[in-house]
Amino acid sequence: MIAFEALYRHDPDPWRYRDSPDERARHGDIVRACGSGPFAAALELGGSIGELTALIAPRCRVVETIDASPTAVALARHRLSSTVGCRVHVTQGVIPRDLPRGPFDLVVAADVLHHLSARDLLATLEALRARTRRGARIVAVHRVGSASGCRPLSAALIHRRLRALSWLASIERHDRGAYLIDALERR
């Protein structure tokens, strides 16, 4: 996670979340996959600087987001400090060890699960199973391809594993070429 902290210190928006038309379109796809809500409690894994969190928040009473980078967390707290109608909690921590307790009825994992080791992915999925309510929606979005070899698990593998879990039912699935989106429901 040191590499991510270095990225944010060098550039507070390294993936151009704020100004890239492609990122805005991708965020729109993610929000649509979340459904209309309202959600009592949402969890965003790898919340970065809070741009996606701000789009999810209007559908939720509470949003908890977690990121390992202290710089990203500080930027997200500043970005989300004026969120109206939703309580937002931004936590600095490592997934899966520091995941908030829940229970959640929405989980968003955008470009985060493929950075985990196979063991941490399994632990994260078990933690999500324990922290989600029946009927909860889990939205996973991951870019296809490698980013300088820093992703131990491929997007296709992550999404196949999610769809194979007996405690999740697939609601919708999209292959946008550059990224995959799966929305699943907790059984």
C-alpha positions in Angstrom: 0.0 0.0 0.0 3.1 2.2 0.2 2.9 2.6 -3.6 -0.6 4.1 -3.4 0.4 6.6 -0.7 3.3 7.7 -3.0 0.9 8.1 -5.9 -1.5 10.3 -3.9 1.4 12.4 -2.5 2.7 13.0 -6.0 -0.8 13.7 -7.5 -4.0 14.1 -5.4 -6.1 12.7 -8.3 -3.8 10.1 -10.0 -6.6 8.5 -11.9 -8.3 11.8 -13.0 -11.6 10.9 -11.2 -12.5 14.6 -11.1 -12.0 15.6 -14.7 -11.8 12.5 -17.0 -14.9 12.0 -19.1 -14.1 8.2 -19.1 -14.1 8.2 -15.3 -17.3 10.1 -15.1 -19.0 7.6 -17.4 -17.6 4.7 -15.4 -18.8 6.3 -12.2 -22.2 6.7 -13.8 -22.2 3.0 -14.7 -21.3 2.1 -11.1 -24.0 4.3 -9.6 -26.6 2.8 -11.9 -25.5 -0.8 -10.9 -26.0 0.2 -7.3 -29.7 0.7 -7.9 -31.9 3.5 -6.6 -31.9 2.6 -2.9 -32.5 4.0 -0.5 -29.8 2.1 1.5 -29.5 2.2 5.2 -25.8 1.6 5.2 -23.3 1.3 2.4 -19.6 0.3 2.4 -17.2 1.5 -0.3 -13.9 -0.5 -0.4 -10.9 1.6 -1.5 -12.7 4.9 -1.4 -9.8 6.9 -2.7 -10.4 10.7 -2.7 -14.2 10.4 -2.3 -15.5 11.2 -5.8 -17.5 8.0 -6.1 -18.5 8.1 -2.5 -20.1 11.5 -3.1 -22.2 10.0 -5.9 -23.3 7.0 -3.8 -24.1 9.1 -0.7 -27.5 10.6 -1.9 -28.9 7.0 -2.0 -27.8 6.2 1.6 -28.4 7.2 5.2 -24.8 6.2 6.1 -21.7 5.5 4.0 -18.5 4.0 5.3 -15.5 4.1 3.1 -12.0 2.7 3.7 -8.7 3.3 2.1 -5.1 2.5 3.1 -3.6 5.8 1.9 -3.5 8.5 4.6 -3.3 11.2 1.9 -6.4 9.8 0.1 -8.3 9.5 3.3 -7.5 13.2 4.2 -8.6 14.3 0.7 -11.8 12.2 0.9 -12.7 13.6 4.4 -12.3 17.2 3.0 -14.2 16.3 -0.2 -17.1 14.7 1.8 -17.3 17.1 4.7 -20.2 19.0 3.2 -22.3 15.9 2.2 -25.9 16.7 3.0 -28.5 14.1 4.0 -26.0 11.2 4.6 -23.5 10.5 7.3 -20.2 9.6 5.8 -17.4 7.9 7.7 -13.9 7.8 6.1 -11.6 5.2 7.6 -7.9 4.7 7.0 -7.3 1.0 7.1 -6.2 -2.1 5.3 -8.7 -4.5 3.7 -9.7 -7.0 5.0 -8.2 -6.5 8.5 -9.9 -3.1 9.2 -13.2 -3.5 7.5 -16.1 -1.7 9.3 -18.5 -4.0 11.1 -21.8 -3.2 9.3 -24.3 -4.6 8.6 -24.5 -3.2 5.1 -27.1 -3.3 2.4 -24.8 -2.0 -0.3 -21.1 -2.7 -0.9 -19.1 -1.1 -3.7 -15.7 -2.5 -4.6 -14.3 -0.4 -7.5 -10.8 -1.3 -8.6 -9.8 -2.7 -5.3 -10.3 -6.4 -5.0 -7.7 -7.2 -7.8 -5.0 -5.6 -5.6 -5.5 -8.2 -2.9 -3.6 -11.4 -2.6 -5.7 -14.6 -3.2 -5.8 -15.2 0.6 -6.9 -11.6 1.4 -9.5 -11.8 -1.3 -11.0 -14.9 0.3 -10.9 -13.3 3.7 -12.5 -10.1 2.3 -15.3 -12.1 0.7 -16.0 -14.0 4.0 -15.9 -10.7 5.9 -18.4 -9.2 3.4 -20.7 -12.2 3.8 -20.7 -11.7 7.6 -21.2 -7.9 7.2 -24.1 -7.8 4.7 -27.8 -8.3 5.2 -29.9 -10.7 3.2 -30.9 -8.8 0.0 -27.8 -6.6 0.1 -26.3 -5.5 -3.2 -22.6 -5.9 -3.9 -21.3 -4.0 -6.9 -17.8 -4.9 -8.2 -16.0 -3.0 -10.9 -12.5 -3.7 -12.1 -10.4 -2.5 -15.0 -9.3 -5.1 -17.5 -5.6 -5.6 -18.1 -2.6 -4.9 -16.0 -1.3 -1.7 -14.6 2.5 -2.2 -14.5 2.0 -5.6 -13.0 0.7 -4.3 -9.7 -2.5 -6.4 -9.8 -2.0 -9.9 -8.5 -5.5 -11.0 -9.6 -7.2 -10.3 -12.9 -10.6 -8.6 -13.3 -12.0 -11.6 -15.0 -10.9 -14.0 -12.2 -12.3 -11.7 -9.5 -15.6 -11.4 -11.3 -15.8 -15.2 -12.0 -15.2 -15.9 -8.3 -17.8 -13.5 -7.2 -20.5 -15.0 -9.5 -19.5 -18.5 -8.3 -20.2 -17.7 -4.6 -23.3 -19.6 -3.4 -24.3 -16.8 -1.1 -24.5 -14.3 -4.0 -27.0 -14.2 -6.9 -26.0 -12.3 -10.1 -28.4 -9.4 -10.9 -26.6 -7.7 -13.7 -23.3 -8.0 -15.6 -21.6 -5.7 -18.1 -18.3 -6.0 -20.0 -17.5 -2.4 -21.1 -14.2 -3.5 -22.8 -12.0 -1.5 -20.5 -13.8 -2.6 -17.3 -16.2 -5.3 -15.9 -19.2 -4.6 -13.7 -21.1 -7.1 -11.7 -24.0 -6.4 -9.4 -24.9 -9.2 -7.1 -27.5 -9.8 -4.4 -26.8 -11.4 -1.0 -28.9 -14.5 -0.5 
